[in-house]
Amino acid sequence: MSGIVGIVNLDGKPVSRELLLSLTESLSFRGPDESNIWIGGSAGLGHALLKTNQELSIASPVTLDGKTYLTAHARIDDRETLTARLAEHLPDLRGASQINCDEHLILLAYKVWGEDCVRHLIGDFSFALWDLEKRLLFCARDQIGVGQFFYALIDQTFVFSNTLNCVRLHPAVSSRINERAIGDFLLFGVNHDPHTTIFEDIKRLPRAHTLVVSDKGIKLNEYWIPTSTPVRYRTSEEYVESFRELLDVAVSDRLRSSQVSLSMSGGLDSSMVAAIAKRKRHPVSGELKAYCTLYETAFQDDERLYASEVADALGIPIEFLDAPKINMGESSRTCGNAPEPFNVEPFYVVSDELVLRLSTSSRVALTGWDGDTFMSETPRHLFHELWRTGSFGPLCEQMFRYVYYQRRPPPVGIRTWWQDRKSQREKSNYPVWINPSFAKRMNLKERWDHETAFVNAHPTRPSAFRNLNSPMWSALFSFFDAGVTRLPLEVRHPLTDVRLVNFLLGVPIIPWLLGKYILRETMRGVLPESVRRRPKTPLSGDPGLQLRFSKKIAEIDSFDPAADVSNYIDRSAVPSLAAETDSFSYWVNARPFSLDQWFRNSYKIETTSG
């Protein structure tokens, strides 16, 4: 992902060229090919280019008319439709099949629709546009939140970037800690406020939001909200065909690169992405290569068997990573080097290694994440809603359909209800090692009770809507971002394409969302039957727990917290990870160490002068 940065002095003072150059150069790890800056008095934009497509990649900042200047990390999809809509307002574009430059499409869309342009944009993006005539900065982030965007307003200076540590380099931005975010990390493993970061001065633009900066201040606007708009066809074939078309365009739009690598397990989602990528890949393009992590040396793991079968059937070379062995070592990034605390390292070092391997063979990688959110939904909430509203005829019809497709009774009994409540109760463990004075000062018990209270996110699709709005779901996108990996690699997720999301949120649960039925039907004749019919099964062991008896965990259990960390945790109350047998408790009790490593490795940063 290319790097973007900018400074706007709202008091009219000119932007320092030396400072903007320095901030832009700090992004060279994510944009190593070319860097440029533009300064127009009190506003300045910078861009560090990562070329993923030699023909289409251009270095920003860019302008079409000398009135609006743009710096962007963007991949705009469905160009042909967007070009046609633009041509309705811009006669010069009539007859054009499409515009290949993403930055030009954004500038033209802003010219036609102003701040509403984002409602016409599909893809992964974060960008900022300086409007000279209106003297305002218009910023945006895509609907799903793959593109990152951070900013700070200090006195009369506004600074932004898609890389958190770049914003930190501005001399006006302090490293003062946001203790609410610390509390959230210790409670939940991630900051639950989509507007803030671990630093008091630095904010995060939430997904599907725009931001306008002018002498009137800052204005935020949410331009897309996920909804379940019914999708209804007369025949099963129409559902399958519509879904197949959406899958094809979602993958095809993400194949715009001379080289593409694949994160591929033996599961249905990533195998499907690989199959479509292989079919849609232009013959003269570079070879696809897949990478798969295995845990077979630690516990029962059949991924090698299934992944090999898919790779052989598609003719894609695949490399396997021995996850237990890799996890025994140290991260290539060093635990805690992420800009914000994240409770993955040092237990999932293999995730770091996987991204590194992907980057060695390409600048674009595709994943199969996150089909589970949108293609698997229990029907019991649908049954409950029909019962609650007195829709007994439709209720009987849906139950009959369930029995017909699943060949078993519908899940409506007391046992199902009890299992749900038991699962929620088991996960409601308030961390006992939080420093009592910190907890009292930040009202963390009240925060815990509020955030863990059961809320039905949607009457019939609660799982999908809960995940889509989950802070953890959003944080996982940032984990793949170059601002965290520090690798010149753009990771793309076809199954989170907003067109697919809108479609899947609206299709009938029965039968299409029962165990990914719609995907299984679509993949008939495409994937090996053993993979197409493979049931969804979790790993037979926990990758973290399998480290319990290692020297590595013994060293972690003996950690002596940094002085800053002692303000937030009671070290004596942290249980031994080596003695833990419960997977959920294991990850909760790893947070103190993860926070300690973050303070030691990432908290301090040298500021830039200028």
N, C-alpha and C positions, 0 to 999 in steps of 0.2 A: 504494500500500500504506500503510495507516495506520501511525502510529508508536507503538511501545510502549516503556515504560521502567519500571524499578522499583528500589527499594532495600530491602534487608533488613539490619538490624543484629542480628547473631547474639548480641551481648552484651546485648541488651535495651534499648539506648538508643533514644529516640524518633527517628523520621526527621525531618530538617529540612524543613519545609514550603517554605521559600524555595528550598532546593536542588532538591527534587523539581519544583517549579514551573518553575524555570529549565531543568532537563533536559527537561521536557515541552515547554516553549516552543521549545527548540532543534529540535524535530521538526516545527515548523509548515510547513516546506517540503514535507513528505510527507503531512501531515494538516492542511490549511488550514481545514477547515470548523468544527471545534469541538475544544476540549481540556478534559480533566478530570483531576483527581487524586483519589485516596483514600488516607488514612493511617489505619492502625490500630496506633498505638503504634510498635513497632519495625519495621513493614513499611509500605511505601508503593508505590502503583502509579500510573502515568500513562499517558495515551492521547491521541494527536492523530489526529482522525478525518478520513479521506478518504471522502467519500460517493460510492460508485459506483452505488448504487441508492437513490433517495430514500425508498422505502417500507421497505426492509429495513435501512438503515444506522443504527446507534445508537452513541452515544459510550460507550465503556468509561471507567473500570472499572465493572463491573456485578456485581450479586449477585442471587440468587433467594431466599435464605434468611437473609442476614445472617451466614452461617457461612463461605462461600467467596466470594472476590472475584477477578474475572478481568479481565486486560487482554490483548487479542488482536488480531493481524492474522490474519483467517481467512476463508476461503470454504469452507464445508462442503458437500460434494456428496452426492447420493443421500439427500436428507433424508427422503423418504417411508419408505425401508427403515429408516433409523436411528430415526425416530419410532416405527415399529412395534416395533422391538426394545426401545426404552425403555419403551413402553407395557406390555410383558410384566412389567416390574418396578414401574412407576408407574401404578397404576389411574387416576389423574386424567387421564392422557393418552389413555386408550382412547377410540376414536372420532375422535381428531384425525387429519386426513390428513397433516399435517406441521407442523413448527414453523419459521417463516421466519427467525427470528433465530439467526444462527450462534453468537453468544456463549451464548445460552440452551441450545443443543444441547450445547455443550462442557460447560457447568456441569451439565446433567442427566446427561450421559455419565459425568462424574467422580463424581457422586452415586451412580450405579448400579454402575460398574465400578472406581472408584478410579483407580489409576495405569495399569490396563489399558485405560482408556477410549480411548487412542490406537489400539488395535487395531480399534476400531469406527468410526474417523473416516477419511473420504476427502475429499481436497481439498488446497488449498495453505494452510498455516498455520504460524504460530509464536505461542505464547502462554505466559502465566505465570499461575498460579492460587495465591492465598494461602489456605491452610486454617487458619482461626482455631483450631479445636479441636485439630488435630494440630500446630499451629505449624510448618508446613512450606510451602515454596514448590515447586510442581510446574510444571515447564516442559517444553515439547515442540516439536518441529519435524517437518514432514511427511515422508512416506516418500521423496519424490523430492528434496526440498531446495530448493523454490522459495522458501519462507519463510526468512528469515535470523534468526539468534539469536547474540548476542555477550554475554559476561559476564566479570566480574572478581571475584575474592575477595581483598580486601586486608585483612589482619588479621581483624577481625570484621565487615567490611562487604562485602556482596554486592550488586553493581549489574549490571543487565542492560538490554539494548535490542535491537531488531532493526536498529539503526543503529550501526555501529562508532564513528563520531565522537561519538555521544551518550555512550557509555560513557567515552570519553576525557575528556569534560568534567567528570567527577566529580573533585574535587580530590585524592582518595586514589590515583587511577590515574595512573601515570607514563607518559611517552612513551619509556621505555626500549625499545630495539630488540631484537627476537628475531632474532639473527643466523642461526639455523638457517633461518628463513623467507627471509632475504636470500639465503642460499646456494642454497636451492631455487629462488628466482626466477631467479637468474643461471644455474643449471644447466638448469632445465626451463621457465621462463617462468611458473611458478605454484608456490605453496607446496604441497608434497605431504603435509603433515600436516593431516588434516581437523579436528583438535582445536585448532589454534593459529592465531594471526594474526601480522601483521608486528610486533605489540607484545608484549613479554614479559608484561605484566600481563593482557592481554586474550585470552580463549579463545573458540573458536567451538564451538557445539554442532553436531555432525555431523548430517547428514540421518538421519531415521528413529531418532532418539534422544530419550529423555526425560532430564530432570535433576531431582533432588530435592535441595533445600537445607534443612537443619535444623541444630539445635545439634550434631548428630552429624557434620556435614560435608556433603560433596557426593557424590551417588551418580548414576552414569550407567548407562543401560540402552539397548541397541539392541533395538527392538521389531519391526522388519521387515527381512528379508534377502531380496533377490531370488533366486528359484529358478525352475528350468525344470520346471514341473509339466506333464506331457503333456496337451494338448488334442486330443481325437480325436472326430471325427464320421464318420458313415457316408457322407455325400454332400458334394460340393463346395458345393452350395447352402447347406448348414448352416454351413460355414465362413464363407462370404460374408455370410450373414444375421447371424450372431453378431457378426462384425466390424463390419458396418454399424450394428447396434444400439449397440455400444460407442462407435463414432465419433460417433453422434448424441448420446448422453448426455454424452460428453466435451466436445463443442462447446457443447451446450445449457447445461450447467452453468456454462460460462464466459461465457454471454451475458447474465447477470443484471446489466444496467446500462442506463441510459437512452441511453447513447451508446457505440458500439464502433467502433474503427478496426482496420485489418488491415495487417500487414506481409506483402505478397504479391509474390512473384517470379512468373515464368512456369513454375515447377516444379510437380510433382505434389502435394507435401505442402501448401504454403500455398494452392494453388488449391482443393484438396479442403476445407480448413478454410473458405475463403471461400464455397464452394458450400453447405456445410451451414449455415453461419452465415446465409446469405441465405434458405435454406429454413426455418430454425427461428426466424428473427427475427420477433417479433410485429409485425403491420402498423402498429400505432400507435407503435412504438418509433422512435427516431431513425434516420436514414439511416446505413448502413455506408459507410465510405470507405477505400480502399486506397492504400498507398504502396509504391513499387517503386524500388530503386536500380539504376542502369544504368552500364555501363562502355564503352558503344559508341563513345565518343570516344577511347578509349585502345587498345582491341583488339576483336576480333570478339566481339560479345555480342548474342544473340538474345532477351534477356529482354523487351524492349519488344513484340516480335511476339507472343510467347506470353501475356504478362501482359495485353496489350490484348485478345486474343481471349477470354480468360477473363472479364475485366471486362465486355466487351461482351455476352457470352453471359449473364452473371448480372445485368446491369444495375446494376453497382456503379461509381461514379466512381473514377477512379484518378489519382494524381499521381506523376510520375516525377522522380527526383532524379539529377542529373548527378554521379555519384560522383567522377570524376577532377577536375572543377572544384572540388567541395566539399572534396576531400582536399588541394587546394593551399592552402586557407585554414587558419585556426586553429580549434581546437575551441571550441564554445560553453562548454565546461566548463574549458577551458585544460588543456593536456597535463599529466598527472600529478596532477590534482585528486581522483582516485578515492582512497578511504580506504586502499587497499593498491595496491602496484605492479601494473600490468596492461599487458602488452606489445601494446597496440592503437594507442593514440594515439602520435604524431600521424599515423600512416599510414592509419588508418581513421576519419578525422574524420566521414565520411558516416554511420557507425553512430550517432554522437552526434546528428547532424542528423536522422536517421530517427526516433529516439526523440522528439526535440523536435517534429517534425511530427506524429507520432502523438498527442502530448499536446495539440496545439492543437485537435483535433477531438473528443477524447473523454478519459475518465479510465480507460478499459479498452482494451487492445490485444491482439489475438490474433496468434500467429505459427504457422508450420508447422514449427517446430523440435521434435523431432529425429527425423524419420521414418527417416532413414538408419540410425540405431543399431539400431532394432528391426525394420525391415522389409527389410533387405538383409543376407544372410549367405551366404558361399560354402559350398558343400556339401562341400568337400574335407576339412574336419575331421570331418564325419560319416562320410565314406568311410574316413578313417584310423581312426576309433574302431571302426567295424564290422570292419575288417581286423584291428586290434589284438586285439579280443575274439574273433576267430574266427567272427564272424557272417557267413559267406560268402553264405548264402541271402539275407538282408536286404540285403547289400551289392550283390548282383547286381540285386535288385529296385529299389533306390534309383538305381543307375546307369541302369537301363532307363528309369525315370521321368524322370530328368534329360534323357536323350536325347530322350524323347518330347516333353517340354515345351520344351526349348531348341533342339532340332534341331541339336545339335552334340555332339562327344565330351565326356565329363566331364573336369574339371580335376584330373587325378591324376598328371601326368607330372613328370619331372625339371625341365623348364623352369619349371613353376609353382612348385616347391620353390625353385629357384634365384632366381626373381624375388622371392619372399618374403624370403629371406635377404639378397638384395642390397638390398632396400628397408630392412630393419632395419639393415644395416651402414651405409648411406648416412646414416641419421639418428643414428648413434652418434658424434657429433662433440663431444667435450669442449671447452668454451669455453677458448680459449688466453689470454684476456685477464683471467681471474680472478686477483686479487692472490695470489701464491704463499703469502705468510705467512697470509693469511686461509684459503686452501684447506687449508693444513697444520693450522692451529688447529682447523678445523671438520671435518677428515677428508672433504673434499668429493669427492676421487677415489673413496674407498670408498663414499660416498653415491651417486655417479654409477653405479658398477659395480652396486650393489645395486638401484637403482631402474630401471636400463635392462636388467637381465637379463631374458631372454625367459621369460615365465611364461604357460602356457596357462590363461587365466582360466576356461575351461569346455571340456569335451571336444568339444562340437559347436557351441556358440554363443559362441566366444571373443570375437568382435568386440563383440557386445551387452554381455556381462558386463564386458569390459575398459572400454568406454566408460561404462557405468553407474557403475562404481566409480572412474572417472578423476577426479583432482583438477581437470583442465582442464574437464571436462564440468560438474562442480559449480560451478566458478568462473564459468562463462558465465551461470548463473542470477543470480549476484550482479551481473553487469554490467548486467542489465536492471532490477535493483532500484532503488527510489527512493533508497536510501542512497548509491548511486553516481551515478545520473542527476540527483538533486536536483530531480526533476519530480514533480508530483502525478499519476502515471500508474502503473496496475497492469498489468503485462504478463503475459499468461496463455498457456500452451503446451498446447493440447489433446492433442498426440501424446505427451506425457509423463504423461498421466493414468495413475494406478497400476493402474486396471482394464484399460486397454489394454496396459500394460507386462506385467502378469501373463499376459494372453491371448497376446500375441505371443511371449513367451519360451517358450511351450509348444506353439505350432502346429508342424506338420512343416515342416522347411526346404524340402523339395521337395514341391510346387512353390511354396508360399505365400510364401517369403522370397527367392525368386530375382528380384532386380531389382524388388522391391515388387509382385510378382504379385498378392498378395491385395488391395492397394489399387487396382491397375489394374482388377481384376475388379469390385470394389465400385463403382468410378466409371463403369462402363458406362452410357451414357445420361445421365450427370450432368455430365461435363466434355466440352469439345470433344475429338474424337478425336485431333487433333494433339497436344494436351497429355497426354491419357490414355496415349498410346502413346509419348510422348517419352522417349528413353533418358536415363539419368542421365549428365550430362556436366559436368565441372568447368569453371570459367571458363578461357577460352583464354589468359589472362594473369594475372599476380599483381598485385593492386591496390597492393601496396607497391613492387614492382619498377618499376611504371610511373611512379613518382615519382623514379627514380634520377637523372634529368638536370635536376631542378627546382632552383630557388633554395632551396627549403625543405630539401631533402636536403643541399645544400652547407652550409647553416647548421647542420644537425644534425651533420654530419661535423666541424665545427670547434668543437664544444662543449667548454667547459672545466669539468671536473667539480667539484662542490662538495667541500669538505674531507671530509665524511662519506663520500662516494662513493669517494674515493681509498683508503679503508680496504679496499674490496672489489674494486676493479678496477684493472688496470694500463692506464691510458689510452693509453699508447704502443703497446700491443699490439692495440687495437681496430681492425679493418680499416675501410676506407672503404666506406660503404654505396653511394655513387655508383658504385663500381667493381665491386660485387657483381652477379653474374649468376645465382647459384643461389638459388632462393626460400627453401629451408630455412635456409641460412646467413645470408641477409639478415635473417630474423626473429630468429635467435639473436644476431647481432651488433648488433641494435637494442636489446637489453636494457640495456646500460650507459647509454644515453641515457634510456630510460624510467625507470630507477632514479634517475638524476640529477634528472629533472624531478619525480619523486615527492618526493624530499628537498627540493627547492626550493619546491614548491607545497603539499604536504600534510602534511609531517612536523610542522611547527610548528602548534600550536593553542592558543588561549587557554583556560585552565581557568576553571571556574565556581566562584565563592566561595559560601559558605553553610554 
